[in-house]
Amino acid sequence: MTVDNAGNVLAQKTYNSGHGPVILLNAHLDTVEGFAPERKIIKDGSHWSSSEGILGADDRAGTAVVLELANYLEQSDFSGRVKFIFTVGEEAGLVGA
């Protein structure tokens, strides 16, 4: 595991013999300003928005899924390598990504 100059976390894990596919899993770590406490979620067909502030532009769930998958693969019969990349600066013009 390494952390680059931008703050991105890069890791690689070989599972079982390692003879198999190489998979990349990515999530972003940065978050944005907090939610407005009294906001309303507005749904217009497939378009969702917030009456005030942000709708929710972070990837906490994605980060949790990647970490849980890493744990699951330890117990599985998957054979291959997985590259994990957790990026920063996504909300600031993809600075880290």
Solvent accessible surface area in square Angstrom, and as a share of the most:
residue,aa,sasa,rsa
1,M,171,0.76
2,T,84,0.49
3,V,91,0.52
4,D,55,0.29
5,N,168,0.86
6,A,50,0.39
7,G,27,0.26
8,N,8,0.04
9,V,32,0.18
10,L,63,0.31
11,A,29,0.23
12,Q,97,0.43
13,K,80,0.34
14,T,69,0.40
15,Y,8,0.03
16,N,100,0.51
17,S,74,0.48
18,G,17,0.16
19,H,156,0.70
20,G,44,0.43
21,P,77,0.48
22,V,78,0.45
23,I,67,0.34
24,L,104,0.52
25,L,35,0.18
26,N,82,0.42
27,A,3,0.02
28,H,34,0.15
29,L,73,0.36
30,D,29,0.15
31,T,67,0.39
32,V,48,0.28
33,E,120,0.54
34,G,61,0.59
35,F,93,0.39
36,A,15,0.11
37,P,130,0.82
38,E,138,0.62
39,R,60,0.22
40,K,135,0.57
41,I,69,0.35
42,I,83,0.42
43,K,131,0.56
44,D,103,0.54
45,G,73,0.70
46,S,117,0.76
47,H,116,0.52
48,W,130,0.46
49,S,35,0.23
50,S,23,0.15
51,S,63,0.40
52,E,103,0.46
53,G,50,0.48
54,I,37,0.19
55,L,74,0.37
56,G,41,0.39
57,A,49,0.38
58,D,40,0.21
59,D,36,0.19
60,R,153,0.56
61,A,77,0.59
62,G,21,0.20
63,T,25,0.14
64,A,59,0.46
65,V,97,0.56
66,V,10,0.06
67,L,103,0.51
68,E,109,0.49
69,L,65,0.32
70,A,25,0.19
71,N,85,0.44
72,Y,131,0.50
73,L,18,0.09
74,E,91,0.41
75,Q,141,0.63
76,S,28,0.18
77,D,136,0.71
78,F,37,0.15
79,S,29,0.19
80,G,0,0.00
81,R,82,0.30
82,V,0,0.00
83,K,77,0.33
84,F,14,0.06
85,I,47,0.24
86,F,18,0.07
87,T,14,0.08
88,V,35,0.20
89,G,15,0.15
90,E,58,0.26
91,E,58,0.26
92,A,65,0.51
93,G,70,0.67
94,L,108,0.54
95,V,113,0.65
96,G,11,0.11
97,A,79,0.61
